[in-house]
Amino acid sequence: MKEFENRTALITGAAHGFGAEMAKEAANRKMKLFLVDIDQPALEKVSADLAETGAEVATLVADLTTFENVQKMVEAANQKFGGIDLLINNAGIYFEETIWDMPLRDYDWMRSINLDAPIYTMHEVMPDMIKRQTPCHIVNISSISGIITHLGKYAYHATKHGLLAASEAILYDMNMAGITNIGMTVVCPGYYQTDLHHHEEHRPEAFTNIMDTYYESDKFAARQKFVEEVITAGKPLEGFGPLVFEAIENDQFYLLPDGDLNDVISRRTLRILGNVSPHITIL
């Protein structure tokens, strides 16, 4: 995808962090924007700021953990702008906990937004992209945690590895089917100064934590403190949007913006090839 002006971008998780940065860059390239987030006040602010620059912006407040809501989102975007040319699946959450301590509702929440939502959205968007045959692109925001593994992140690793693997398989399927008008990029960043440490403020009702003592425990408090510390100490977001759009222009599938983590990726790959069992001391 080389041309962006007057094309339509659908961006999920657009009110904060990566989503807001990519929305700014899409606006700079004079795209029409359909921005989606669960955080209404923040979404309205981002929309208003972009509209002041002259961008054509429409918004939708939505919880994308259900297929029905994803369908409504895609229908609304199509009705507003007549088709989606650039899909950016960015909405997601992050926290850590062991499998024996984390309530399954938290795993279900993370899987629903980090993995199910982008797959549902691609399922709904791609048929029209294929039918129109114009240059289109899909960006899936995975994580460096979709390539490497570490302690405490079993649920996050499962969702982010799953999104990367699904994206690779979808690309294979497009190649075999002769679908050449849709490009795909998977972004695998490390820690950045996003809004992920505020995830509890946006917990959907379906995953409510009421009447569970875990959420009043020291473990939960430590979990929240850790997420806040690593996110606020992360890398600045400046330049992230242009970096992603450069990858789109170059039809670059893998985008790993943190070169300092390449050694970790290499070591994990060599351990797998050498049949060396995972162990925290040799991460």
C-alpha positions in Angstrom: 0.0 0.0 0.0 1.7 3.2 -1.2 -1.1 5.7 -1.4 -3.0 6.9 1.7 -4.8 10.2 0.8 -8.5 9.8 1.0 -8.2 6.1 1.9 -9.9 4.9 5.1 -8.1 3.6 8.2 -9.9 1.6 10.9 -7.9 1.8 14.1 -8.8 0.0 17.3 -7.5 1.0 20.7 -7.1 4.5 19.1 -7.5 6.7 22.2 -4.1 6.1 23.7 -0.6 4.9 23.1 0.2 3.2 19.8 -3.3 3.7 18.5 -3.3 7.4 19.0 0.2 7.7 17.5 -0.8 5.7 14.4 -4.0 7.8 14.1 -1.9 11.0 14.0 0.3 9.6 11.3 -2.7 8.4 9.3 -4.1 12.0 9.6 -0.8 13.4 8.5 -1.2 11.3 5.4 -4.7 12.7 4.8 -6.5 9.4 5.5 -10.1 9.2 6.6 -10.2 7.9 10.2 -12.6 5.5 11.9 -11.3 5.4 15.5 -12.5 2.9 18.0 -11.9 2.6 21.8 -13.6 1.6 25.0 -12.5 4.9 26.7 -15.0 7.4 25.5 -13.5 10.6 27.0 -10.0 9.9 25.7 -11.4 8.9 22.3 -13.3 12.1 22.0 -10.2 14.1 22.8 -8.0 12.3 20.3 -10.8 12.8 17.7 -11.2 16.5 18.4 -7.4 17.1 18.3 -7.2 15.3 14.9 -10.2 17.1 13.6 -8.6 20.4 14.4 -5.8 19.5 12.0 -8.3 19.0 9.2 -8.7 15.3 9.4 -12.0 13.6 8.6 -12.7 11.5 11.8 -15.5 9.3 12.9 -15.5 7.4 16.2 -17.1 4.5 17.9 -17.0 3.6 21.6 -17.0 -0.2 21.8 -16.0 -3.2 23.8 -14.5 -5.5 21.1 -14.4 -8.6 23.3 -17.5 -9.9 21.5 -18.0 -10.9 17.9 -21.3 -9.0 17.7 -19.6 -5.8 18.7 -16.8 -6.3 16.1 -19.5 -6.9 13.5 -21.2 -3.6 14.5 -17.9 -1.8 14.3 -17.1 -3.0 10.8 -20.6 -2.2 9.6 -20.4 1.3 11.0 -17.1 2.0 9.4 -18.3 0.7 6.0 -21.5 2.8 6.3 -19.5 5.9 7.1 -16.7 5.6 4.6 -17.7 2.9 2.1 -14.9 0.5 2.8 -11.8 -0.1 4.9 -8.4 0.2 3.2 -6.1 0.0 6.3 -7.0 -2.0 9.3 -4.9 -1.5 12.4 -5.7 -4.1 15.2 -4.2 -2.3 18.2 -6.6 -2.8 21.1 -5.2 -4.9 23.9 -4.4 -5.3 27.5 -1.4 -6.4 29.5 -0.8 -7.8 33.0 1.1 -10.7 34.5 0.3 -13.5 36.9 0.9 -17.2 37.3 -1.7 -19.7 35.9 -2.4 -21.0 39.4 -3.2 -17.5 40.8 -4.8 -15.7 37.9 -8.6 -16.0 37.8 -9.7 -17.5 34.5 -11.9 -14.4 33.8 -8.7 -12.5 33.4 -7.3 -15.0 31.0 -10.6 -14.9 29.1 -10.5 -11.1 29.0 -7.0 -11.0 27.7 -7.6 -13.6 25.1 -10.8 -12.0 24.0 -9.3 -8.5 23.3 -5.7 -9.5 22.4 -6.4 -12.4 20.1 -10.1 -13.0 19.4 -10.8 -9.3 18.5 -8.2 -9.0 15.8 -9.2 -12.3 14.3 -12.9 -11.4 14.3 -12.1 -8.1 12.7 -9.9 -9.6 9.9 -12.7 -12.1 9.3 -15.2 -9.3 8.8 -12.9 -6.9 6.9 -10.9 -9.1 4.5 -13.7 -10.3 2.2 -14.5 -6.8 1.1 -10.8 -6.0 0.7 -10.5 -9.0 -1.5 -13.6 -8.1 -3.5 -12.5 -4.5 -4.1 -9.1 -5.5 -5.3 -7.6 -2.1 -4.4 -4.3 -2.0 -2.4 -5.1 -2.6 1.2 -3.1 -3.4 4.3 -3.5 -5.0 7.8 -1.4 -4.1 10.8 -1.6 -6.4 13.8 0.1 -5.1 17.0 1.6 -8.2 18.6 4.5 -7.8 21.0 8.1 -8.9 21.6 6.2 -11.3 23.9 4.9 -12.9 20.8 8.4 -14.0 19.9 10.2 -14.6 23.2 9.0 -15.9 26.6 9.5 -14.9 30.2 8.1 -15.7 33.6 4.6 -14.6 34.7 3.3 -13.9 31.3 1.7 -17.1 30.3 -1.6 -15.5 29.2 0.0 -12.5 27.5 2.5 -14.8 25.6 -0.4 -17.1 24.6 -2.3 -14.2 23.0 0.6 -12.5 21.4 2.3 -15.6 20.1 -1.2 -16.6 18.8 -1.6 -13.3 16.9 1.8 -13.5 15.3 1.3 -17.2 14.3 -2.2 -16.5 13.0 -0.9 -13.6 10.9 1.8 -15.7 9.3 -0.7 -18.4 8.5 -3.1 -15.9 7.0 -0.3 -14.5 4.8 0.4 -18.1 3.6 -3.3 -18.5 2.8 -3.3 -15.3 0.8 -0.2 -16.3 -1.1 -1.7 -19.7 -2.0 -5.0 -18.1 -3.0 -3.3 -15.5 -5.2 -4.5 -12.6 -3.1 -2.0 -9.9 -3.9 -3.8 -6.6 -3.0 -3.6 -7.0 0.8 -0.3 -6.5 2.6 0.3 -7.4 6.2 2.5 -6.1 9.0 3.0 -7.5 12.5 4.5 -5.1 15.0 6.4 -6.6 18.0 7.4 -3.9 20.4 8.8 -4.1 23.9 7.7 -1.8 26.7 6.6 1.7 25.6 4.9 4.5 27.4 1.3 3.5 26.5 -1.8 3.4 28.6 -1.7 -0.3 29.4 -1.2 0.3 33.1 -4.8 1.7 33.2 -6.4 -1.4 31.9 -8.5 -2.0 35.1 -10.3 1.3 34.4 -11.7 -0.2 31.2 -12.6 -3.7 32.4 -15.8 -4.8 30.6 -18.8 -5.8 32.7 -18.6 -9.4 31.3 -15.3 -9.8 33.0 -16.2 -8.1 36.3 -14.0 -8.9 39.3 -16.6 -8.3 41.9 -16.9 -10.9 44.7 -13.4 -12.4 44.2 -10.9 -12.0 47.0 -8.0 -12.2 44.6 -8.6 -8.6 43.5 -8.2 -7.5 47.1 -5.0 -9.5 47.7 -1.4 -8.4 47.9 -0.7 -10.4 44.7 -3.1 -8.3 42.7 -1.8 -5.1 44.2 1.8 -6.1 43.2 0.6 -7.0 39.7 -0.9 -3.6 39.2 2.2 -1.8 40.6 4.5 -3.8 38.4 2.6 -3.0 35.2 2.6 0.7 36.1 6.3 0.6 36.7 7.3 -1.1 33.5 4.9 0.9 31.3 5.8 4.3 32.7 9.5 3.5 32.4 9.1 2.3 28.8 10.4 3.9 25.7 8.8 7.1 24.4 6.1 6.9 21.7 7.6 9.6 19.5 8.3 8.3 16.0 6.2 5.1 16.4 3.5 6.1 13.9 5.9 7.0 11.0 7.8 3.8 11.7 4.7 1.7 11.2 3.6 3.5 8.1 7.1 3.1 6.6 6.7 -0.6 7.1 3.3 -0.5 5.4 4.7 1.3 2.4 7.5 -1.2 2.1 5.1 -4.2 2.6 7.3 -5.3 5.6 5.7 -8.2 7.4 7.8 -8.2 10.7 8.4 -4.9 12.4 10.6 -5.2 15.5 11.3 -1.7 16.7 13.5 -2.7 19.6 16.8 -3.9 18.1 18.3 -4.3 21.6 16.1 -7.4 22.0 17.4 -9.3 19.0 19.9 -11.2 21.1 17.1 -12.5 23.3 15.2 -13.7 20.2 18.4 -15.4 18.8 19.1 -17.2 22.1 15.6 -18.5 22.4 15.7 -19.8 18.8 19.1 -21.5 19.4 17.7 -23.2 22.6 14.8 -24.6 20.6 17.0 -25.9 17.8 19.4 -27.3 20.4 16.6 -29.0 22.4 17.5 -27.0 25.5 14.7 -26.9 27.9 13.4 -23.4 29.0 14.8 -22.2 32.3 14.7 -18.7 33.9 18.4 -18.7 34.5 19.2 -19.0 30.8 16.7 -16.5 29.4 
